[in-house]
C-alpha cells in the first residue's frame, strides 16, 4: 500500500521547475530594464531642462541687455512689478532667483506662472531648478542648480557632459558620487 501511495504522488518535474525559473528571471529582467529606461529618460529631461533654461536666460539678455531677475528697467518686461533698486551686476542673488523666472514668463520667453516671490520650476527628479551666483569649489559664477538628483544620475550627467569629477569642470555636485544620497547638481551658466 505504501508503494502505491508514493507512485500516485504528483510533483513538479525538473522541466516545469526550470520553466518557472526562466519566467521569473525574465520578469525580473524586464522590471530592471524598465527602471533603467525611466532613469535614462529623467536624465535626458534634466539635460533638456538645463539647455532650455540657458537658452531663455541668454535670450532675455539679448533682448534687454541685462540678465532676468537682475534687470532694473521700469516695467520691463511689461507687467514686471518687482523693484530691483540696485544696479545690474550680472549676479543673480537673493530674491532675484524668483524674479528671474517671473521675468522670463512676462517677456514671453517661457511658459508658466511664477509669482516672483517663491515659485521655482521643478526638475525631472522632483527637486527644484534655480539660478544663483555662487562659489562652488573656488569658481564664482551664475549656476543653474538642480536639487534632489539621484547620485547615479548626477554622476551620469557629469560623466557624459563634463569631466565626471564632482568638484571640477562646469558641472559640479555638492558631494562625491560615491555617497548615495541625492545630490545638488550645479551647472555653470
Secondary structure, DSSP 8 states (H G I E B T S, - for coil): -HHHHHHH-----HHHHHHHHHHHHHHHHHHHHHHHHHHHHHHHHHHHHHHHHHHHHHHHHHHHSS-TTT---TT-STT------S---S---TTHHHHHHHHHHHTTSS-S---SSS---B-TTS-BEEEEEEESSS-EEEEEEEEEE-HHHHHHHHHHHS-S-TTSSSEEESS-TTS-S-EEEEEE-
